[in-house]
Amino acid sequence: MMILALKFVLAHLAGDFLFQPDSWVAHKRKYKIKSKFLYFHTLVHLLLLLILTGFDPKYFIGILVLSFAHFAIDTAKLYTEKKKFSKLYFFGDQFLHLLAIAMVVNYYYPFRINFEVLFSPVNLLLYSALIMVTTVTSVLLKVLLKNLNPNKNNKKTNYAGKYIGILERLFIFLFIVINFWEGIGFLLAAKSIFRFGDLKENKDIRLTEYILIGTLLSFGIGILTGMAYLELSEIISSAN
């Protein structure tokens, strides 16, 4: 089952990203179902699936289903996609392709989701920790630093700082879980070089203080969450 799933996923990734030039994407968006590259793209997926499965007749039905599903999903995306929601459509499109792959693999090798393992105490703790270091901490920092933000009246933002904070806390959490504390020091040093160098040139003390406090709080919460996760996971494991 796993080998077939990996072959299907590899064919999808290669077909969607490796063997699909930007010119094909632009042509499909302009001409939609009349675009010849929509059919070329589907044919590329079909050929990749056949090659990776060794032209095994056993999988011909599944390959045809996946190729048609890919064509249908891409066509639906071309006619419904809104520019301002392009990111959402991209991830939704990829999710539907992977869902189709999972359904075809399940046809050949039936499997079931083990909800008992998926929602085990240790995994529930992991999900909670991940939510804590991402969205919860972002909201918490926004509340704590609201009155310190020198640009709080500026409504225009691309939320880059928010996403940087989420990524750095995820890295911190990972480093703690794998016991790679040196990585946290490297991360802090890298951020200091790139961020505070610009702040020094701007000579804005209030902004520098705001960024510094936010960084320390972000790192602190990330570290505490990682340590709490390790301690609680040990307690849960010993209890079982």
N, C-alpha and C positions, 0 to 999 in steps of 0.2 A: 504493500500500500504506500509506504513512505517513498519508495523509489519512483513509483508512477506519479505521485503528487509532486515530487521534486522535478521530474521531467516536464510535467505540465506547467509548473511555475516558471521553470527556466525558459521554456518556449514562449510563455507570455512576456516575461521580462525582456528577452532578446527581441521579440517581435515589436513590442511597444516602445522600447527605448533605444536598442542598439541598431535595429534595422528600419527605423522610421525617421527619415530626415525631417527637419523643420519645414522644408518646402512642401512635403506631403501633408503635414498638419495644416499649413496655411491654405493649401489647395482644397482640402476637405472642408475646412470652415467656410470657404467662399462658395464652393459649388455643392456641398453636402452630398446627397445621394447620387448626384450626377458626376461627382469627382471620380476619376479613374483610379486615383490613389486609395480611395476607400476600399476598392476591390483588390488592388494590389496588396494593401495592408492585410486584408483578410487572407489572401492567398499565401502571404509570407507566414502567417500564423499556422495555416494548414500544413505547409511544407515543413515547418519547424517541428510541429507535433508529430508528423509522419516520420521524420528523420530521427527524432529523439526516442520514439517508440520502436524504431527498427522496422517500420512498415509492417508491424504485426497486425494481421487481420482481426485479431481479438479486440483491438482498440479502435477499429475504424468507425464504429457507431459513435463512440465517445468523442473521437476527434471531429467528426462532422457536427456533432451537437455543440462542441466548444467553438468551432469555427463560426457556425451560424449565430451562436450566442454572442460572440465577440462582435460580429457584424451588426447585430441588432442593438447591442449596448452602445456601440460607437455611433450608430445612426441616430438613436434616441438622444444621445448627448449633443450631437451636432444641431438638432432641431430645438432643443430645450435650453441649452446653456446660455446663461446670462453673464455678461462680462464681469459684473461686480461680484458674482458668486463663482468665479472661475476656479478658485482653490477648492471650494466645496464640491464642485462638479468633478474636479480631478480626483479627489479622494473617493468620492462616491462611485465614480467610474471604475477605479481600481478595485474597490470593495466588491462590486458586482462581478467583475471578471474573476476574482479569487473565489467568490461564492459559487460561481458556475463551475470552476475547477473542483471545488470541494464536493459538489453534487455529483459530478461525473466520476470522481474517484470513489465516492460512496456507492455508486452504482456497481463498480467492479469489486470493490473491497468494502463492504458495509462496515461502518464504524459508528460508535455512539460517543457522545460527549459525557465524560465522567463528572457530573455536577458535584458529586461528593468530594472529589479531589479539587475541583475548581473553586469550590466554596469552603474548603477546609480552613480551620482556624489560622494556620500559618499564612495561607494565601489571602485570607481576608485582612490579616494584619499588613501584608505587603501592599494590597490595594489601598488601604487606609494611609499608609506611609507615603505612597506615590501621590495620592491626592493632596496630602498635607504639604509636600515639598513643591507642588506645582500650583494649583489654583488657590488653595487655602492660604498659603503663605503670601501669594501675590495680593490677595485681598487684605490680609493682615498688614502687610507693609504699606499698602495704599492708605489704610486708615491711620496707622501710626505716624506716617511721614507727611500726611496731608498738609499740615500747617507749616512744614519746613520746606516744602517745594517752592523754590523761587519763581518757577514758571507755571504755577498753579492756575493762573488766569489764561494761559495759552491753551486753547481747546484743541489745537491741531497736534496730532501725534500719530506715529506709525506703530506705537506699542513695541518698538524694538527693545527698549529697556526691560519691559515685562518679560519678553521671550528670552532675553539674555539671562535674566534672573532665574527663570524656570530651568533653562538648560544647565546653568552652573550648579543649581541645587540638585538636579538629577545626577550630574557628574559626582558631586560631593557624596550623595547617597550611595552611588555605585562604588566609589573609592572606599567608603567605610565598610560596606558589605563584603568587599573582596580583600579588606585589610591592606589597602594601599594608601596610607595616610600621606605619603610623599606627593601623591597626585593632587591633594588639596593645596599643598604649598605651591606646587607648580601652577595650579589654576589661579590662585590668588596673585602670584607674581606676574603671570601673563596679563591678568586683568589690570593690575596696577600699571604695567608698562603702557598698555594701549589706552586705558581710560584716563588715568591721572596725568599722563603726559599732555593730553589735550586740555585738561582742566587747568594745568599750570600756565599754558599759553594764554588761555582766556582770562586768567587772573580774577576769577569770580569766586570769592571766598564762600559765599552762601551756597552756591551750586556745588563747590568742592565738598563742603561739610555735609550737604544733603546726600551726595553720591557715596561719601565715605560711610556715613551712618547706615545708609541703605545696604551697602555691601557687607558691612560687619553683621548687621541683623540677618541678612540673607544667608551668609555663610554660617552664622551661629545656629539658626533654625535648621538649616540643612544638616549640620553636624549632630545636633541634639536629636533630630528625627532619626538619623541613621543609627546612632547609639541606642536610642530607645527601641528601635526595631530589632536590633541584635539581642538586646536583653530580653525583650518580651518573646521573641521567637524561641530563645533557649528555654524560657519558662514553659511555653506551650509544648515544646518538644519533650521536655522532661516530664510534663504532666501526662503526656500520652504514652 
